[in-house]
Amino acid sequence: MCTIDNAYARFGHYMENAALQGRLPVSFHDICLSIGVAPADLREVLDNELGMSPEEIMDSYFGIGDKNY
């Protein structure tokens, strides 16, 4: 497992790269598994740091209103 600060940064990089490549993420849970962090831990950090849920962040990157990820 990586530190939560590292996971926060890795999540940002993942989202930027996916958006640039036009890839839709599978799910927040799968992203967390791939970067080595518990989804609940990263969810809390994203909410505290950005005031947004992971789903809101993913919507802002990918513009998908149905939240199928």
Helices and strands as residue ranges (DSSP letters): H 4-21, H 28-35, H 39-50, H 54-62
